[in-house]
Structures are given as C-alpha cells and as structure tokens.
C-alpha cells in the first residue's frame, strides 16, 4: 500500500499505482458477498422496477486510465484506513531523511516512534529506518573488521558488538511484539464486523418485499444505515465489495421507495447538498499549493462521498460525479508534477553517488608504496563513504545496483590496502625479531662490570636499534620499554660508580670555587676580542678541572650564570653571544663516559622549538594574505613583518644550535 503522504519514500507508489476495481459514479453492483452461500437471498430487481425507478446499476463512466488509477489508489488507501482506524495516523507522521541520520539518531528515532505513535501507523517509517540502520551498521562492522585485520588479527577471531546496536534491537523487538499483539486483537474484531455487515446487507435485501407500512419500513431502513455506520472496520480485501454491495441494495431500496416519493426525495436532496459541499471543497483544494496535504484531504472527501452519503437523484448523478472527478484530476495532476520534481532530485542524487563511486574506484586503482600514503588514502575513502551516505535517495529501480557498485568499489580498495599491509606485516615481523635479539643482548649485559667492553657494545646496539624499521604497532611500545630499561639499567650503574665521591672530585670543586671568585672580579675592557679570549680561556680552564661531586654540582650553574653575565656585558652581536653561551651549556651536557642521553634530550628540545617557530612563521605569512589591499606602511602589516623576521632569526639560531649538537656525537 502506498504512503500517500510520503513523497520522500524511495519506493513511492506514484510510479506504480495499486490496481483495483474501477470506480463508477454511484457504485456498480458487485458480485454479491455473504457469510456463506446458504444465506444468499437475492431479490429479483424486476419485482420492484417501474418507469420511475432509479437505475440500480448505472453503467461505468469511461475515463482515462490515469483517472482510474488515482481513484483506485484512493479506494485502496481508504480501504486500508477502514480496516484499522489507527492506520490514518500514518499520514500525519513526519517522514524524516533517514538516509542522512547516524546509527544513534536512527535508534533514537525508532524508540520515539514505537513509544509515541500507534504501532500500526509506523510501518513504512520503521521499514525505512530498519533498511538504513542495517546498511550503515554493516558498513561499520566491515570497517571494524578491516581495522582488526590490519592490526594483525585473524578473521576467525573477529567479533564486534556496539551498544547502539543493542539499543536498536531492543526498540525493534518492542515494535514487533506490539505489532503482533495488535494484529491478533484486530483479526478477531475484523471477522466479526464483516459478519455483522453482511447480515445488514441481507436485511436490506429483505426490506423490498416486506408487507408493512412504508413508514415503518423506512424507519427500519434508517436503523440499518446507522448500524452499518457504527459497525467497526472489516478486512481491507473485503472492503470495496462490501461497500459496493451495501450501496447497491441501498439504491434498490430507494427504487422501491417510488411508492413514497417524499421520503426518497428528501434523502436525495440531503445527499445532493452534502455532495455539492464536498465538490466545492475539492475545487478549493485544487487551487492549494500544498499538493500532498490537498491529496490527503481529497482521500477523506472520497471516503465521505462513499461511506457517509447515499445516492442522489438520477438527473444529478453523472453531473456531480464528473465535477468531483474533474477536481480530483486537477489535484492528482499537480501531485504527479510534484513527484516528477522529486524524481529529478533522486536522479541528481544518483549522479552524485555514481561520481563518488568513480572517485573511490580511481583512488583504489592508484599504487601506493608507503604507510603514510595509505593512511592519506584511507582518510580520503572514509570521506567519500560519508559523502555517499549523505548524498540522499536515488530511484528505487537502481537503488540496489548503486549500493552494490559502492560496496564493490570499497572492497577493491580494501583488498589492495590489505595486500600492502600483509606484506608490510611480514617486514615488521622480521624487524620485531631483530629488535628482540637486541633486547636479549642488552639484558644479558646489563649487570656487566667490564665497562671497557660493555659500554661500546651497549652504544652499538642502541645505534642498531635506530636503524631497524617499524615493528607491529601492538608490540612497539612494549619492546621499546623493555630495551630502554635494560640499557638505562646498565648506564645508571656506570654513572653511579663514576659519581662516587673521590678526592679528585673534591679537589676539582675547590679549584672551581677559586676560579669562580676570580671570574666575578673580571671586568670588561674596550677590547672586545681580548675580553672574549679571556672568557673562553676561563671556560676551557673550568672544563679541564674535571667533575665535581654530585652534591656540589650547583657550582656549575653558578659558573654558567657568571659567564652569561660577562658575555652580556660585552658589546657583541647577540647571536654570537648566544652561541658562546650555548657551547658552554653543551660542554656541561656532554658526558665523558659516552652517555648521550642528555644530548639526546637537548636535540629533541631544539627540534621541537624549530617546529614551533616554523609553525608560527607559516601562521603569520598566512595572516598577511588577508592584507592584500593594505599599504605596506600600515602599522599592523609592519608589525606582522617584524614578527616574521624575528621568528626567522630565531630559526637560524636554532639551526646553528642543532648543528653544534650534532658535532658532539
């Protein structure tokens, strides 16, 4: 059954209207239906016909097949509503863009519908939500599976369950249970109501031949009409035949009423007035720009015409029916134009999706030789996937084919990606074995007391470690911590032994204390070069005095500050002063036992600072692009240029510092 207020549904029935019996102006006599054959008691029409009799079965009005289709569609929709009053609510529930919703949003929307709407009214909505959820969840599962395999997992071990899926399944199960309970209750009532209505039809047949006062018979007739209206819904597949049979025998009764024209004409007049009001409203709707709202109300008008009103005089029947049908045609023609516009949108969405698929196929076909390249392409494909899901609906006839093409394109990319990472994993596994061998060497020698042999060995395996490539991500941190712990354990022991307080260190401290006092008394002269030579001489002397005890190393900071103050007092280029200071700092970081950890940390620090300065330069240069039409003398522009120059000077200094560090290795 079509959802007549759902222009966004991909399976919109406007493209394939439901077929049913054609409608005639005042209903054509159908094949009689009764509870069972034994109850059939059709009264021959000839017994009640006179020259004044209204035709019981007027000939069908011939019309366009398109007109018949829309009338049939209205009949079918009204039959569906008549079967279950709750079905009407489906026309008023908003149809949202389910294809653009996330999994969580779809689950929430399903919960709202199940808890807030009649269960029989939400079928088309639930079907749309369910299709989208399955599609998107399957795509998510495939994505998680790819990640699992790329990280070295075995396909047989893969399992993925998400909380949102559990939430969705709970809501869908509640919907199914409610729907089953509803239809179990409805089925029993429908059968009984059908039986009751068929009995009313049989009583109508019997009114024609009764021998009683016509007014008494007419009163009985009115009671039967009221019973018919108050009897509940019947199965939709019996709806049209039951109504047609009922109206047929109502017409026969009116024919019978030729004996009392006043009663009959009074009803005819009442029905004519009501039907003219219906026609006027239909003609108003034909001018309304809200096409779908107009068509929905038109359905209600047809239902009133058929279910609530009886026949009119023969002289008016064809005229008013043609007028009503003409208004119906105008509304339906506007609806078809509306659908065509929707079809254009769907066709445009199809073009977009096919273009996205072509882009995925193009990316999948390009060779990539490095991990970084593949990571870039993975992000590109992910973006294209999101674009595909958000591109909107396509014509129903190509929906499955489009989805299949999309999946094939993504699978091709994933196969190529997996092939690359499969080979990469082999290489990473080889690297892992090499690093595990270095870990064994480090752990076997970390307790060694033979520093002359072991120290060069430990330095060598540290260099070898750096030269070995990547290992599987899941092992990387673990083995690095294990290797680092073994190396640090050895060098910490060496340092502890060397840092033991000795007379030599104490003597060095005493001599450095004397030298520090001498430095404090130095004053700059007018000869800059001479002053620099003196300072450098003191620095070299300081280095030659050797190490001091660990608990006396504060003197190194005092010396450094004193040298900095002396250099700052000289009239020298700031960069030159900075480099002299920095070389002095590097001297304090350089270990005589070959331990490069302090230098390593300093090198990392300098590189980080360089990256920060480069980023600041890029940002400032980008900012200048906003001043294309501003004079260079503008204070703001000049300030930006000065900042860029300052950062570039800093970058030059940092590069020189990095060069000095590398010289120490």
N, C-alpha and C positions, 0 to 999 in steps of 0.2 A: 504494500500500500504506500502510496506516495505521501511524503510530508509536505503538504501544500504550502506551509509557511516556512519552508527550509530551502531558500534559493541557493544557499551555500553548499548544500549536500552534494557530494561528488556523484552520487547515484540519483541525482534529481530526476524525478519521473516525468518531467516535462518533455524529456527526449524519448520517452517510451510509455505513453499513457496506458492506463489499465483499460482493458476491453470489457464491456458488459452489454447487456441488452440495451438497445436504443430506446430513448425516452420519447413518448408521444405527448401531445398537448395535455390531455386529461386522462392518461394511462390507458393502455391497451389491455384487454382481458388476457390474463396469462393462463397457462395450464393450471387447473385447479389443484391446490395442495391441501391435504387433510391429514389428521393424525394417523389415520390408516384408511385403507380402501373401503372398509366396511362402513365408514362414516360418510361417504360421499353421497350427497343427495342434491345434485344439481337440478334446479328448476328450469324447465324449458322456457326460453325467452319468449317464444311465440305466444305463450299463455297470457302475457301481460302487455304485449305491444299493441299500440293504437296509432292513429295518424299523428297524435300529439307527442308520442313517446320520444324522449331524447335518445339518440343512438347510444347503445350500451358499449359498443366497441368501435369508436371512431378510428378511421384509417390513420396510420402513422404519417406525420408530416415529413416530407422528404427534405433533407438539408445536406449541407456539406459534411463530409466525413469528419472534418476538423471540428465542426459544431457538435457532432455526435460524440466525438472523443472527449471533449471537455464536459459535456453533460454526463457522459458515463463516468468520468473521473469524479465529478461532484457526487453522483449517486454512490459510487464506491466509498468515497470519504464519509458521506453521511451514514452509509451502512455500517462502516467501522465505528463511527461515533455512537450509533444507535445500539450496537452490541454491548458497549460498555461506556457509560456516561463519563468515566474518568479519562477516556481517550481524548475528549475535547481539549483537555488541558495541554496536550502536546503542541497545539497551535500557538500557545502563549508563552512557551518556554524559550528563552533566548538561545539561539544556536551560535556558539562561540567558535573562534578559529582554533579548533583542537590541534590542527597540524603545527601550529606555532607555539604550543604550550610545552613546558618542560614536563618530565615524568612526575615530579612532585605536584605541579599545578594540575595535571590530569587526574592524579589520585584525589586531590582536594575537591576538584570539580565533581568527580563521581560521588564522593561522600555527600556533598551538598545536594545533588540530585536525588540520591537514594533516601536521604533523611528529610528532605524538604518538599518533595514532589510525589504525586501519585505514581505508583510503580508502573502502571500500565501506560502512562503518558510519556515515559522517558526512554522507550526502547530505541528509537533512532539515535538519540543522544548517546546512550550507553554504547550502542554499536560503533558509533564514530569514535568515542573515547577509547574503547577497547582496541580498535584497529590501530589507532595511533600509539597507544601505550605498548602494544606488542611489538610494533615496528621499531620504536625508539629503544625499548628495553633490549630487544635482540641486538640492535646495533651497539648498545653499551656493553652487553655481555661479550660480543665479538672483540670489542676494543680491549676489554679487561683481559681477555684470553690472549690477545696479541702481546700485551704487556707482560703477562705471566710467562709466555714462551720466550720472549726476548730477554727475560731475566734468568733464563736457564732452566725453567720449569718443564716438566714432562706433561704432555697433553692429557694423559690419562689421570693425572693428579689435579687437573684444573677444576675448581668449583667456585662459583660466585653467587652470592645472595645479598640483596640490598634491603635495607629497612623499608624503603619506599615501595618495593615490590610486595613485601609482606602486607603493608598498609593497603595497597591497591587490591590485592587478592581478597582481603577481609571485606572491603567495601563491595567488591563484585559478588562475593559469595552471599552477602546480605541481600543484594539486589535479586539474585537468582532465587533465593529462598522466599522473598516477598512475592516475587512474580508467580512462583509455583503455587503458593498459598492462595494468591488472588484468583488464579485461573481455576483452581479446584473448587473454590466457592462460587465463582461465576458460572461454571459449566452447569452446575445443578440448577441454578436460577434460570439460565437461558432456556434449558429444555422445558421447564415448567411454564415459563412465559410463552414459549412457542405453542405449547398445548393449549393454553388459555386463549391465545389469539385465534387459533384455528377453530376453537369452539365458538368464538364470537362470530367468525365468518359463517359457520354453519347456522347459527341463529339468525344471521342476516338473511340467509337464503330462505329460511322458513317464514320470514315476515311477509313475503309476497303472497302466499296462498292462504294466510290465516283468515278466518271468517269472524271478524270482530269490528268494533267501531274504529274508523280510520284514525280518530284522535288518539285512541288507546294504542293502536299500532305505532303511530308516530312517536308517542311518548316512549314506547319500548325501544324504538329505533334510536332515539336520543340517548337512552340509557346505555345501549350497546356502544354508541360512539364514545361516550365518556369512559366506559370500561376499557375500550381499546386504547384510549389516550393514557390511562393510568396504569395499564399493564406494563411491566418493565421491559428491558431490552431482550432481544432474541438473537440467535446466531446470525452473523453477518451474511452467510451464504444463503440464508432463507429470507433475508430482509426484503429484498426487492419483490420477490414472488408473493410474499405475504401481503405487502402493501398493495401491490397491483391487484391481487385477488380481492382484498378488502374494498378497495375503491371501485372495482368492477361491480361488486354487489351493492355498494352504496348507490352507484348510478342506477342499477336496476331498480332499487327501491324508489329512487326519485322518479323513474319512469312509471313505476306503479302508482306514484302519488298524483298521476294525471287526474285521478278521481277527486283530488282535493288540491287544486292549483294554488290556493292561498298559502298553504303550508310550504309547498315546494318553492314557490316564487319568493317567499320570504327568505328561505335559506339561500336561494340563488343570488338574491340581492345582497345579502350579508357577505357571501363568499366573494362576489364581484367587487364590493367595496374594499374588502381586505386585500384582494389580489391586486387591485389598482394601486393601493398604498405600497405594496411590495414592489410593483413595477416602478413606481416613482422613486423609491429608494434605490433600486438597482440603477436607474438612469442617473441619479446623483452620484452613485459610486463610479459610474463610467467616466465621470469628469474628475475623479480624485486622482492625485498624482502618486499616492501611496498604493502601488499596484497590489502588493501581497496582502495588505490589510483589506483592500477592497474585495479581492477574490475570496478571502476567508469569510467576510460578511455575506458575500454572494452565496456561498455554500449554505449559510444559515437561512438566507431567504428562500433558496430552493427547498430546504428542509421544511420551512413553514408552509410553503406552497403545497407541498406534497402531504405532509403529515397532519397539519393543523386545519387545513381548509378543504371543504368539499367542492363539488363541481359548480359551474355557473351555467346560465342559460346557453343553449346551443348556439344562438346567434352571436355570442360574445367569445366563445371558446377559442377559436382559431386566431381571432384578432388579438386578444390579450396574451395568448401564448407566444405569438410571433413577436409581439412588442417586448415581452420579457426575454425571449431568446435573443433578440437584437441587442439589448443591453448586456446580456451575458457575453455575446460575441465581442462587443467592444472591450469589455474588461479582460476577456481572455486574450484578445489580440495584443493589448498592452502588456499583458503578462508574458506573452511569447517574445515580445521585443525586449522585455526585461531579462528574460532567460538568455536571449542571444547576446546581450551585453555581458552577462556572466560568463557565457561560453567564450567570449573574446578574452576575458580575464584569465580563464583557465588555459586558453591557447597560449597567451603570453607567458603564463607560469610554466607551461610546457617548454617553450623556447628557452626560458631561463634555466630550467633544470637540465635540459639537453646540453646547454652551453657549459654548465657546471660539470656534467659528466665528461664532456670533451676535455675540460681543463684537468680533471682527475686523470684521465687516460694519458694526457700529454705529460703530466708530472711523473706518472708511473713508468712511462717509456724512457725517461731520461736516465742515463747512467750516473751513478754517484759513487765516489771512491773513498769517502771518509765518513767517520761518525758524525762530525759536525754538519756535513752536507745532508746526511739522512735526517738529522734532528730538525733541520730547517724544513725539509720536505714533509716531515711528519706534521709539523705545525701548519704548513700550507694545506695539506689534505684535511686536517681537522677543521680548519676554517672553511674549506669548501663543503665539507659534510654539514656544518652548521648552516651554511648558505642554502644547501639543498633542502634541509628540513624546514627552513623558514621561507621557502620560495612560494608557498601556497599550493592549492589544489590544482590538479590537471584533469582533463576529461577522463571520465570513468573508463572509456574503452581502451585508453593507453596507460592507465594507472599502473597495472601490474607489470607491463612491459618496461615502463620507465623505471620502476623500482628495481626490476631485475638488471637492467643496464647499469644502474647506480651501484648495486651490490657487486656486479662483475668487475667494474672499474676499480672499486675499493679493494676487492680481493686480489686483483692483479698487482696493485701497489703493495699490498701486504705480503704477497708471495715474494716479490722482488726484495722487499725490505728484510723479510725473514731469511732469504738466501744469503744476503750480505751479512747479517748478524750471526748466522750459523757459522760462516767462515771466520768471522771475527772472534767468535767464542772459541774456536779451535786455537787461534793465535793467543787469545787471552789465557786459555788454559795452559799453553806452553809457557807463557810468561809467569803464570802462577807457580808452576813447578820450579822455574829458575829462582824466583824470589823465596820460595820455601827452602831451597838449598842454601841461600844466603842467610836465612834465619837460623838454620842449623849451625852454620859456621859461627855466627855471632853468639849463639847460645853456648856452643862448645867452648868458646874462648873468653867469655865474659868474666870468668874468675881468674884468668891467667895473670901471673905476676911478672912474666917476661915482657916488659913493656917495649924493649928494643925490637922484638919480633912481632908482638901482637898489635901494637899501635899502628904500624904501617898496614898490617893485614886488615884491621878494622876500617881504616881510611879507604882502603881499596874496595872492600865490599860495599861501603857507602856510595862510592862512585859508580860501582857496577849496578847498584840498585837503581840509581837515577837513569841509567842508560836503558834499562829494561822497560818495555812498553806497558800498556794498561793490562790489568787483570780484571776478572769479573767483578762487577760492582758490589755484589754481596760479600766478596772476600776482601775488598780493597782496604777498608778501614781496619779490619781485624788483623791482617798480616802486617800492615804498617805499624800499628801499635806494638805488635809483638817484636818486630825488628828494631824499632826505635828504643823499646825498653831494654833489649839486650845490649845495644850499643851504648846507651846512656849509662847503663849499669857499669860497664867497663870503664868509660871515661870518668864517671863520677868517682870510681875507686882511684884512678890515676890522679885526679885532681885532689882528692882528699889526702893522698900520700904526699903529694908535692906541696900541699898547703900546710903541712905540719910546720909548726914554728921552729925556726932554726936561728942560730946566731947570725948567719949570713943575712937573713931577712931582717933581723933586728938592727944589724949594722946599716943595712940599706935604709931602714926607716929613719935612723938617727941622721944619716948623711943627707937624706931628702929633707928632713926638717931644717937642717942648717942651710941647704940650698934654697929652700922656700923663704927663709928670712932674708937671704941675700937678694932674691928676686923682688921682694917687697920694697927694697931700698933702691931699686933701679928706677931711674927717671929718664924719660925720652930726651934726645938731643935734637939738633936741627938736621942731623944727618940720618935720613930715614933708612937708607941701605945699611948703614952701620948698626942702627938700632935693631933692624931685622936680623942681621947676622948674630948679634949678641943674644937675642931671644932664642933663635934656633940653636945656638951653641948651648944655652942652658937646657933647652928641651932634650938635645942629644945627651948631655951630661946626666940629666934626670933618668933617661932610659937606660943608660949604662950602669946606673947604680943598682938596677935589678928590682926584684919583687920585694914587697913588704908583707908582714904577717896579715892574715885575713882580717883580723880585728883592728888593723891600723890602715885599712885601705881608704879611709876617709881623707887621708893626706893627698891622694891622687885628685880628688875633687877640688881640694884647696889649690893644688898646683894648677889645675886646669883653669880655675877661675882667675888666678893671678895672671896667667899667660893671656887669657882673654882680655883682661883689663889693660894689660900692657899693649897688646895689639890694637885695641880700640882707641888708645890714646895717640897712636901714630897717624900721621896724615897720609893714609894709603887708600887705595881702591878697596871698596867694601868686599868685592868678590875675592880679591887676593887675601884679605884678612880672614875672610870666612874659610878659605881653603887651607890656610895655615892652621887655623883652629881645628878644622876637620881632620887634617892629617894627624894632629896631636891626639884627637879623640880616637882615631883608628889605631894609633900606637897602643892606646890603653886597652883596646878591644882585641888586639892580636895576641894570640896565645903562643908561648914558646914551645908548648908540647904538641902543637899541631891540631889542637881542638878548634874547629872553625865555627862552633855554634854561635858565638857572639857576633862574628862577622856575618854569618848566615842571617841572623835576625836583623842586623843593620841593613843588609842588602834588601831583604823583604820590605823593610820600612821605607827605604828610599824609593823602591819601585812603586809602592803603594802611593807615596806622595806624588810621584811623577804622574801616575794615572789620574789622581785627583786634580792636579794642575792642568793636565790636558783637557779634562772634562770641563773645567772652569773656562779655559780658553775657548773651547767649542761653544759653550753656552753664550759667552759674551759675543763671539762672532755671529752666532745665530741672532742674538738680540739686535745687532747692527742692521740686519736685514729689514727691521721694522722702521729704520730711519732713512729709507732710500731717497725720500724727498726733503730731507732735513739738511740744512747747511752744516758743513764740517766744523764751523766755528761755534756751533751750538754747544753750550756747556755740558749738556747731558751726553752728547756724542763724544766730546773731547774726554770726558770722564771715562767712558767705556774704552776708548782707545788707550788711555793711560793705564787702565786696569789690565788690558790685554798685554801691553808692553811689560808691565810689572810681572805678570804671570810668565811671560816668555823668558824674561831674565831669570826668574826663579827656576824655570825648567832647564835652562842652560847650566845653572849652578848645580842642580840635582844630577844632571847627566855627568858633570865633571866629578861629583862625589861618587857616583856609581862606578866611574872609570877607576878612581882611586881604590875603591873596594876590591874590584877585580884584580888589581895589581897585587893585592895581598895574598891571593890564592896561589 
